[in-house]
Structures are given as C-alpha cells and as structure tokens.
Amino acid sequence: MAGMFLYRTMHLIVAAGLGLLCLPGTAPAQEQGCAVPASFYDTEPTLPKTTAAIASGQTVLIVTIGGASTLGQAAGSPALAWPARLAVALTSRFPAAHVTVDNRAVARQTTQEMAARLDRDVIALKPMLVIWETGTTDAVRGTELDELRQTMQDGIDRLRASGAEVMVMDMQFSRQTHAVINFDRYESVLREVTDANDVPLFRRHDIMYYWAESGIFDLMTSDHATLHLLASRLYNCIGRAVADFITRGIPPATGAPPVISGE
C-alpha cells in the first residue's frame, strides 16, 4: 500500500510539472514572458569564483545533481531539461566563456542517495559550480528532518572542500502536490542550511508560485495533448532564470545584462 502511494504521488509530481503553460516569447527570461523580480535574488549570496570565470572568458564546468525535474523527465529528454537550457543561456550571453553544464540527475532519489554519489558523479569531475536540486523525494518519503539537515551539511562541506562553489535549488510549486504533501518543513530545512553556510538558494518554489499568481503560468491546466511541450517551456524559463541568478554579479559591460526585473 505504501509503495503504491509513493508511486502515485511521484506520478502526480511529474504530471504537475508537465501541466504548466508559459507565455510565448524569446530569450532571456523577461523576453520569455517569465521574468523574475530582483527581490527573489538580491538577498542571496553570489558566486564570485564562477562569475569571475564567466566574465573573464575562462572554462567553466557546472555540474547539476537532482531528481526528475533536473533530469527533464516531464519534457521527455535531458536535452530539454533546465540544465541544458541553462547551458544555452550562458553560452549565448557570454560566448567568450567556455561553459559546460553536466547533468548528473537521477529520478526519485533522496538527498542521502544523491549525497552518496557526490564523490563519484560530481567531485571527480572537478566542477567550478555544483547546483544541488533536492527535497522533493524526501518530502514524499517522509525523511527525518535532522537526517536531511545533516546530509545536506555533510554534502556542502565535501563539495566546498573539493574547491567547488555550491548553489541549492528547492522544490517545484504545484497546487496538486501541496494538497497531499507537506513540503513546508523541508523547505525550511533547505533555507536553514543554506543560510548557515552562506550558500545561495534558488527559490524555484517561490518563483513558480509567483509565475502562477501573476497569470504567467497556468498550473491547473490538464491538456495532456501538449504536456511535453509545456514542460519544455517551463524548463526553458527555469534554465534562463538560473542563468540570471548566477550571472547577477557580472557587470553588464562583460556580456549581455541578466534580466531579473519583472517590469
């Protein structure tokens, strides 16, 4: 019975991620019709090592680790996932830099299961920046909060000891899944750990809620005929927003200015 509930819940999360309608547009985030107000970013720590490398045209390896939404499962291909769209956004804005985004996501893993792969799948690659998307499966499976807190702390310590900068991404927002799962406690742990370590948190949950409340996305749509297309549009907006978030410390003169206002 518990296994069936977990399966149905994870299916609901994937379906909720699919059921999003983005307004049409073109590159960066504001022109995509999915701009993010600066208030979502301006209190978060910056990534000085990564931004300096991008600004000066160096080689930059970014590794992403996460679950189904990072893997791009809802869109049907990692090529349509937000890490791939992040790579496109950074390359187009800063062509002098050699930016690579290596997606090491595995669907339906807890934070502890991801942490167990850090040495082999992340640290061994010697990335400059690691983006760790996590929390959803922990909430679904009811991971103990102290366990989540300690696992994240250990993981951040190991990543930083390897020389990498770290950025955390929280859960997606969906009215359907929030009706059956209490994500708030897990959101609080992610906020607590990132604050304690001066690690930037990309507030995907709040950003998606803002998009929904602003009418930019329809989170209640059930048009199954276009779900993969809708998911790819969502991931494109997330990828470009992450590019905005990372590069907000780069002076405009070094490349195309990141668009982070909702005006």
C-alpha positions, 0 to 999 in steps of 0.5 A: 500500500505504501509503495503504491502511494509513493508511486502515485504521488511521484506520478502526480509530481511529474504530471504537475510539472508537465501541466504548466503553460508559459507565455510565448516569447524569446530569450532571456527570461523577461523576453520569455514572458517569465521574468523574475523580480530582483527581490527573489535574488538580491538577498542571496549570496553570489558566486564570485569564483564562477562569475569571475570565470564567466566574465573573464572568458575562462572554462567553466564546468557546472555540474547539476545533481537532482531528481526528475525535474533536473533530469527533464523527465516531464519534457521527455529528454535531458536535452530539454531539461533546465540544465541544458537550457541553462547551458544555452543561456550562458553560452549565448550571453557570454560566448567568450566563456567556455561553459559546460553544464553536466547533468548528473540527475537521477529520478526519485532519489533522496538527498542521502542517495544523491549525497552518496554519489557526490564523490563519484558523479560530481567531485571527480569531475572537478566542477567550478559550480555544483547546483544541488536540486533536492527535497522533493523525494524526501518530502514524499518519503517522509525523511527525518528532518535532522537526517536531511539537515545533516546530509545536506551539511555533510554534502556542502562541506565535501563539495566546498572542500573539493574547491567547488562553489555550491548553489541549492535549488528547492522544490517545484510549486504545484497546487496538486502536490501541496494538497497531499504533501507537506513540503513546508518543513523541508523547505525550511530545512533547505533555507536553514542550511543554506543560510548557515553556510552562506550558500545561495538558494534558488527559490524555484518554489517561490518563483513558480508560485509567483509565475502562477499568481501573476497569470504567467503560468497556468498550473491547473491546466490538464491538456495532456495533448501538449504536456511535453511541450509545456514542460519544455517551456517551463524548463526553458524559463527555469534554465534562463532564470538560473542563468540570471541568478548566477550571472547577477554579479557580472557587470553588464559591460562583460556580456549581455545584462541578466534580466531579473526585473519583472517590469 
